[in-house]
Amino acid sequence: MKNAKLTWAVAALLLQAVSATGLNPFIVGGTPAVIGQFPAHVGINVSPTVFCGGTILNSNHILTSGSCVLDGQNNLIAANQMHVRAGVITIDATTPATQVDRIFVHPHYNPFTFENDIAILRTTTAFTFPETAQPHIAPAELNHRIVPENDECHVAGWNWQAGIATTGLQSLLVSIYPRATCNQVFNGMIQSPMICTRTSAQNQALCVPNRGGGLYCGGKLSGIASFGFGCGANDTATVFTQIRYYEQWINQQFGRTDNPPPGPTPMPGIGGATSMFNLSMVAILFATIIIALVR
């Protein structure tokens, strides 16, 4: 079982790295979102070629995935390189951008297994929430409850492509995939804080460029897009980080006064990080990649 998990972790990691070039839109087979449908959803420019989704938590905090704030070498990205675009359903060259001031990634985030794939951005300026009947900028309401299997939910995402001037917000109807089946699909990788979704057709799917975006069930934010992006090429389930497991950690970040510097982060399994991978497993991971490359 450990070897199966390791093999899938390598494949998933390589898939994310290859797909993150921005060649594909985030949502395949979705429908255009309307004003007021997802007022908490934002676009995050990580770099000119890397894009992520996020969700407004309050006036100056954004929720996203841990994979969005670390580079391919597991280094924390500099906060001033990231910009948030909020309050619109179409992003173009004229859309105002809010700069990020600090990044708080979960201390036990594991980029090999995607455990604890969650991070919070603190913006330099506060968002203003208008008191209108249908605002398109508002904080999300978090879901505290278990979402039953087969329940229908919606995923919000930007159809972002590198070099394309206009980016529209999309919505995709999904259902909660039975946990046991999803765990088989991903060779035992699915942990308790994860939740899986599937679409009703093969020509509907999520793609890598908007990982970090929100899963909404009953209108409440229930998950953060983490891994399993088929992008319409297959019917692979998509895995989300469940919000309800991290509410205490989320609230703790609001009062933090430290400013984590960019650069290397602890390797999973070191410094108290809880993960199924220890140092020997990490060594095997890199050996597996090297063997695959020289064959």
Salt bridges, closest charged atoms under 4 A:
ASP101 OD2 - ARG102 NE 3.20
GLU141 OE2 - LYS220 NZ 3.60
GLU247 OE2 - HIS144 ND1 2.72
ASP258 OD2 - ARG256 NH2 2.63
